[in-house]
């Protein structure tokens, strides 16, 4: 990476520390009424130079983020967040990230035309939710399609909902209540070779995972001491109808090469949010965002439950504070879907989805992707 690109990343990150959206730690009232009371007209964004980047946005008509990519019936479908200019200026638990609906992208192959589909689900049609439709995921079973999404309930606590459709692009009909026992954010559903489905989820800071340290919600942010293991993503096997958990959520342990759990202070390697699992040569690959250090890291395990041994970096820091991804195989090639803030010139809450080929080496390691051109 050139010095120009390093300075660009450093500038964007430095300018984002107090508006980190889903990563903001400021203790503030996050009700919709309070957030809406602090509204300002934003200047039109100035896109960054496209020549700086390895890849270009899949769509530019809207802002998209947090791409969950799947292949259904031979076609690629991407389920992103739909970023909007909310006008909210309060710092808090992701106040600026006040998304209202979901739109699905589809393509026959990467590099070909991308279709931006009509609204798949909107906040007003989720009976239990109050605000903030954050990073979603999707699954398919027996010709039925499922959309999973986090949102704050009427008490301002994140839970995870499910919605169903006969089409991969929706519209989806939300269940009247969130998934029992769900909490936090970033659901990602993995289907194993034996037909079992598992949901991974969780995110600290704005994602509220740190408020569940006791096993129940406490409206206080508690983080591990310097000698304590980092918070773990959660896993739960799904029920046969894919609408509930079939078991209580469990911790997904991430360890170093010596078998020791990663510490909460190991910010370059520990889990922050955005868990994703794919399977390669019989091994389970857990990839995730390190949050405030801006890496997509990965670890490898022998079962869906782990433990997962840290192995390295999938994606180096992108333009913008947040980093969120997915990994999918299509036509015998693997692809990494991710986002940055090229279209908005570095505004953290206005992101755009991109994709690039992902290479597994012969030893099973992953070649690190740099989203910038040298």
N, C-alpha and C positions, 0 to 999 in steps of 0.2 A: 504494500500500500504506500502511495506517495505521501510526502509531508503535507501536500495540499489537502489530501483526503483526510489525513489524521487531524489537521486543524479544523476541517469542516465538521467532523464528528465531534471533536472536543467542544466546538462552539455551540453546536446544537444541543449537546448534553448539558453544558453549563447553563444555557439559556432556558433549560427545561426543568431544572431542579425544583422549582416552586410551582410548576404546572404539570406534574407528572401523571395526571389523570388517575388511571387505575393503580398507580403506585404511590400516590400522595399520602403522607402520614399525618397531615395536620389534623388536630382534633377539632372538628367543626360540625355544626348542624348540617346534615345532608338530606333533609327532607326536600321534596320537590318545591315546596313553597319558598324555603329559604334560598335554594339554588336559583330559582327563577327570579328572585328579587334582585339579583346582581347580574344584570344583563347589559352588554355593551355591543355596539356595532363593530364588527371586525373588518379591518381593511381587506381588500381582495388579496388572496395569496399570490406570491410570485414563485413559480416553479423553479426548482434547481435545474442546472444545466444537464440535459439528458446524457451528454457525452461522458459524464462522470461515472455512469452506472453500468454494471454488468448486464442488467435486464431492464426492460421498460414495463410500466404498469399494464396489467391485463385489460383494464377498462379505465377510462378517464371521465366518463359521464357522471359518476358519483365517486365519493370517497369510500374505500373499502379497507378492511383490516382483518387480522386474526383468521387467516384462511384455513379452513378445514376441507381438504380435498379427498374425494372418493371416486372410485370407478364403479359405475352402475351400468350394466348392460353394455359394456365396452366403451362407454363415454365418460369423460371427466366432468364431475360436478364439484363446484367450489362453494362452500357455505361460509361467507365472511360476515363480520360485523359491518354495519352500514354507518360510517362516521358522518356526522352532520355538524354544521356550525351552529351550536346551540345558543351562542351568545352569553353563556354562563362564564363568569370571571372569578367566582369564589374558588379558593383553594380548599381542598377537602378530600374526601374519599372518592376521587374520580368524578367530581361534579361536571367537568367539561365533557366527559364521555357519557352523554345523555342520549344514547341512541334509541330510536323509536320503532324500528322495524328491521326486517331482514330481506335481502334480495339474493338470489342464487345466480351464479355464473355457470355456464356450461361450454364445452368445446369438444370436438371430435378428437383432437390431438393438440398437444402443446405446440404453439407456434401458428396454429390455424385460427380462424375467426372465433371470437368469443361472444356468446350471447348473454346479454344482461336481461334476466327474466323479471316479470312483474313481481310485486310485493308477495312474499311468501308467508309472512306472519307480521302482525303489528301489535304494539304494546296494548292498544285499546281492546284487543281481542283476547288478552290473557287475564282471566278473572282475578287471579290472586296477586298479580304483579303491580307495582306502583311506578317503577322507573328503571332505566338503565339496562337495556337489552345488550349484554356484552357477548363475548366470544362464544359462538355456537358450534355444534357438530351435528352429524347426521349418521343414520344407519339404514339398512334395508333388510327385511326379512319376509320371505314368502310373498314378494311383490308389493309389500307395504313399506312406506318410507316414514322415518322418524326424524324429527328435528328436536335436538336437545339444546337448552339455552339457560343461562343464568339471568336472574333479574332480582331486584330488591322487592321483598314483599311489603305489605302495608306498614310493617314495623321498621322498615329500612334494613332488613337482614337479607342477605343474598341466599337464595335457594335455587334449585335447578328444576326446570320444567321440561315437559315432553309434549310434543304435538305430532299429529299424524296426517298422512296424505296418501292418495293413490298415485301421486306423481312425485318424482324427485325434486321438482321445482315448485311444488305446492300448488295452490294455497294449503297451508297446514292448519289444522284445528287443534288448539291447545287443550290439554286436559284441565279440568276445573281447579285442580289443586297441584302444588308442586310434588315432586317425587318425595315420598316419605323418607325421612332420615337424610335428605340431601342438604348441603350447605356449601358456602363459598362459591367459586366460579370455575370457568374453563372446563366444561365437560368434554371428554374425548372418549368415544366408544370404539373399542377394538373387538373385532370378530376373530376368534382363534380357529385353527384348522378343524377342531372337533365340533364347531358350531356354537360354542359358548361365546357370549358377549360380555364384555367387561367395560365399566365406565371408570375412567381416571378423572380426577378433578382436584381443584384446590389452587389457591393463590394467596400470598401474604400481602400485607399492607392494605390497599383498597379492596382486595379480594376477601378480607376478613378471616382468613384461615387462622391467624394468630389469636383470634377471639374464641376459638374452639379448643384451646389447649387442654381444658379440663374435661372435655367431652360434651359440654353444653355451652351455649352461647353466653359470653360475658362481654358487656359493652366496654371493654378495656383492652388496649393493645399490650400483649405480653409476648416478649421475644426471648429466644434462648440466651442463656448466659454464655460467656466466651468459651467455656469448656463443655457446653451441652450440644447434642446433635441438632442439626437444622430441622425445621419442620418438613414433614414428608408430604408428597402428594398422596391422595387417597385412591383406593380401588374398591369397587363392589361389583360382583357378578350380577348381571341383569336377570330379571324374571323372564319367563318364557314369552310373555307378551311385550317385553322390552319397555314397559311403562313404569316399572318399580325396581328397587333393589331386591335381590334374592337373599341378601345377607347384609349384616352391618358393615359399613365401610371400614377398611383396614389401612394401616400405614404401608406405604411403598418405600422400603428402605433403600437409600443410595449410599454405597460404601466406597472406600478407596481400595487400592490394590492389596492392602494388608487386611481387608475385612473390617476396617473401622468405619463407623458411620461418619459422613461428612458433617463438620461442625457448622453451626449457624453463622460463625464469623468467616467461614471459607467462601466468601462471596463470589469468587471466580468460578466455583464449581457447584455450590449448593443450589437446591431447587428454590425457585421463587414463584413460578406460575407456568401455565401453558404446557402441561404434560401431554405427550403424544407417544403412542406405541406402534411400531411396525415390526414385522418378523422377517428375518433374513437368514437363510441357511440354518433354520431350526433354532436360532437364537432370538430372544426378545430384546428389542432396542427401545429403551425409554429415552426420549429427548425432551428437553424442557428449556425454559428461559431462566437465566440467572438474574433477571430483573435489573437491579441497579448497576450491575457490571456489563449488562447488555449483550451477553453471549447466548447462543443456543448451544447447549451442551448435550452430551449423550452418555448413556451407561448401558451395559449389556447384562442380561440375566438369563436364567434357565427356565423360568416359569413366568406366567403373567404377573404373579405376585412379587417377584423378585426373590432375594435382594438383587439389586442392579449395581454392577461395578463400574465406577466412573472410567471413561475411556478418552474423552477429548471434546473438541469443539466441532459442531456442525457448521455454524454460521458466526462470523465475526460481527462486531457492532455495525448496525445499519444507521442511516440517517434518521434521527428521531430517537426518543427515549425508549419506547417500548419495542419489544421483539417477540414475535409470535409466529408459529409455523405449523406445517404438517408435512408428512412424507408419504408418498403413494407410488405404486408401481403401475405402469401402463405400457402395453406393447413391449414388454421385456426390458423396459428402462425405468429407473427410479427417478422421481422428481421431488424437489424441495419447493414448497410454496411458502412465501414469507411476505412481510410488508415493510415498507419504509415510508418516508414523508417527502418523496421527490416532488409530487404534484403541488403540495402546499408549501414547498420551500422550507420545511422543517417544523411545521406546526404539529405538535405531538398528537393532537386529537383529530387531525385530518390526514389520514394515511391512505396508502394505495397498495394493492396486492400485486405481487410479482411471482415468477416461478423460474426455476433453472434445473438442469439435470444434476442428480446426486450420484456420486460414484462410491461404491463399496470396494475397497481393496481386497486382494486375494486373502489376506489374513482376517478379513471381517471388519477392519477399521473403516471409518468414513473419511473421505477427503474433505478437508475444511473448505467451505465456500467463503469467498470474499465478495461482497455485493458491489464493490467498487472496481472500476477498471484502473490498471496501473498506467 
